[in-house]
Amino acid sequence: MKNLYSFKPSHLYWIIAVVATIPRFLIIFLSEGGGDGGGYLKVAENILSGCGVSMSTPESGECIPHFGGNQGPGYPLFIAAVWWVSEHSNLAVRLSQAMVYVASLAYLVSAIRHYTSSSKMALLAGLILAISPLQTAWPRYLLTETLALAGTLWLFAELLKSLHEKRLRVVPIALALIATTFVRLDGVLLAIPVAATGFIIYRPFDAIRRGLVIALIVTVPWGGWLLRNIHVGMDNIFPVPFDLQTSISGYIKWGETWITNEYQMAGAWWPIHGYHYDLLRIDDHAYSVGKERVHALFEELKEYTGKPFPKHINEQFAILAEESTEKEPFKAYLLNPGRRLSALWFNVYSSFAWPLELSGKVSAQERLDIVNGGLWSKLILLKKYPVEMLGKIFVNGWRIILYFLFIFSIWIACKDKKSQYRDIMILAVSFVMVRSIFSVTMHYFETRYTLTVMPILELFVVLVVAKFLIERKSIEPSV
């Protein structure tokens, strides 16, 4: 136990807090609103005005009840609370969400310290997470990602403490799940690492029993929220995902026959949200069947810009989707899902919230050409936008190296059957698997949806690689 207290814990947490805070506070001054940010701000404004959780225009006074914006009501409530004490300061929102993240990281470092019985190991892991370019820049956006990261760190801190204490911390885990799912609905995927932790600690029956208690606690606030939705007469007490809306189901099915990355999706699906059919940009990969018919449908669709998606055009796209699937079943059922999985984890163009985006400098069609093009198109882009491209290379280089080290760490942990980090490996792998299955199935294969997985991979890699290097050094013969 001597190593555990090799230096004061307060010093450890202050070091991590300072290192994590400085870059996040600096990046805030390069702030962005983000695509979904306007929706969260609108809901927050309605909450403060007494209208409640609503997506109605605040000035209209309509106050039509809503589920919570683009996600649950957690983030708009957070914004409203910060606004209430800061006179509507968006800077205060960004600073506050950064501080929530820093607090969660410090709490995770505390859990690592106890789990490993090493302040030095906790310091190393905390520093890597604090400076990780995959996590640092998100507070500059008025989006859910920073709080979702914070919730994930909190939840995994509870899991590490549970493994250390050899008992599931039922109430803290439930509270972490409630907070995270109210901020982002896909926080429910964290239930898989929770379940894995339960089965690591207990026999199956005891694990299931405690898991049901956690589920019951989580159900209480969510049940209350769904009852509210019923009480106010909402047509859908749950939000209907974009790709499950019946009015565009045929068009979405047609898109599934060829869309395999977020850039194709951005051009073919996102303009549908605001009925901006004249802004649709379709990749050449879309035309496996009926190219002339597709062109004709899009020309007709432009005439309906600003109006709901026409039923007869939706039906025609459904027919095209069926024909394409029948013609190329291997592509539809195996090749396309595989490509989406690859795009989810290995897209090397993602900026991970850093101000490196080219969206204002290149058109949607140019982005598609670059993604589909060869090495020469990438080199031209590097020459034309050196700062942005070098930044992307650094951020994504970190991520690719992380993947290789993650695989290496799995090999080390599996090789050493006595390794205490095998449990963290199980949690990390289960999280990666459920994220992959959910994202590919539900069309959430934008790289940013892997964000909450990254700190867990980094944590596992740091612990295993550091231990491996220490042990290797200790057995080297002296000269």
VENSUL-V574281 format. One record per backbone hydrogen bond with DSSP energy under -0.5 kcal/mol. NH is the residue of the N-H (numbers start at 0). CO is the residue of the C=O. If there is no record, write none. Layout:
NH;CO
NH;CO
This chain:
4;0
4;1
5;2
10;7
11;7
12;8
13;9
14;10
15;11
16;12
17;13
18;14
19;15
20;16
21;17
22;18
23;19
24;20
25;21
26;22
27;23
28;25
29;26
30;27
31;139
36;33
37;33
38;35
39;35
40;36
41;37
42;38
43;39
44;40
45;41
46;42
47;43
48;44
49;46
50;45
51;45
53;51
54;63
59;56
60;56
60;57
64;62
65;52
73;181
74;181
76;72
77;73
78;74
79;75
80;76
81;77
82;78
83;79
84;80
84;81
85;81
85;82
86;82
87;82
89;87
92;88
93;89
94;90
95;91
96;92
97;93
98;94
99;95
100;96
101;97
102;98
103;99
104;100
105;101
106;102
107;103
108;104
109;105
110;106
111;107
112;108
113;109
114;110
115;111
116;112
117;112
118;2
121;117
122;118
123;119
124;120
125;121
126;122
127;123
128;124
129;125
130;126
131;127
134;131
135;131
137;134
138;135
139;136
140;137
141;31
141;32
142;140
145;142
147;143
148;144
149;145
150;146
151;147
152;148
153;149
154;150
155;151
156;152
157;153
158;154
159;155
160;156
161;157
162;158
163;159
164;160
165;161
166;161
169;167
172;168
173;169
174;170
175;171
176;172
177;173
178;174
179;175
180;176
181;177
182;178
183;179
186;183
187;184
188;185
189;186
190;187
191;188
192;188
193;189
194;190
195;191
196;192
197;193
198;194
199;195
200;196
201;197
206;202
207;203
208;204
209;205
210;206
211;207
212;208
213;209
214;210
215;211
216;212
217;213
218;214
219;215
219;216
220;216
221;217
222;218
223;219
224;220
225;221
226;222
227;223
228;224
229;225
230;226
231;227
232;229
233;228
240;238
243;240
244;241
247;244
248;245
251;247
252;248
253;249
254;250
255;251
256;252
256;253
257;254
258;254
264;260
265;261
266;262
267;263
268;264
269;264
270;265
271;268
272;269
274;271
275;270
276;274
278;275
279;276
280;266
285;282
286;283
287;285
293;289
294;290
295;291
296;292
297;293
298;294
299;295
300;296
301;297
302;298
302;299
303;300
304;301
305;274
306;303
313;309
314;310
315;311
316;312
317;313
318;314
319;315
320;316
321;317
322;318
323;319
324;320
325;321
326;322
327;323
331;327
332;328
333;329
334;329
335;330
337;333
338;334
339;335
340;336
341;337
342;338
343;339
344;340
345;341
346;342
347;345
349;346
353;350
355;353
360;357
361;357
366;362
367;363
368;364
369;365
370;366
371;367
372;368
377;373
378;374
379;375
380;376
381;377
382;378
383;379
384;380
388;384
389;385
390;386
391;387
392;388
393;389
394;390
395;391
396;392
397;393
398;394
399;395
400;396
401;397
402;398
403;399
404;400
405;401
406;402
407;403
408;404
409;405
410;406
411;407
412;408
413;409
414;410
415;411
416;414
418;415
421;418
422;419
424;420
425;421
426;422
427;423
428;424
429;425
430;426
431;427
432;428
433;429
434;430
435;431
436;432
437;433
438;434
439;435
440;436
441;437
442;438
443;438
444;442
448;445
449;446
450;447
452;449
453;449
453;450
454;450
455;452
456;452
457;453
458;454
459;455
460;456
461;457
462;458
463;459
464;460
465;461
466;462
467;463
468;464
469;465
470;466
471;467
472;468
473;469
474;470
475;471
475;472
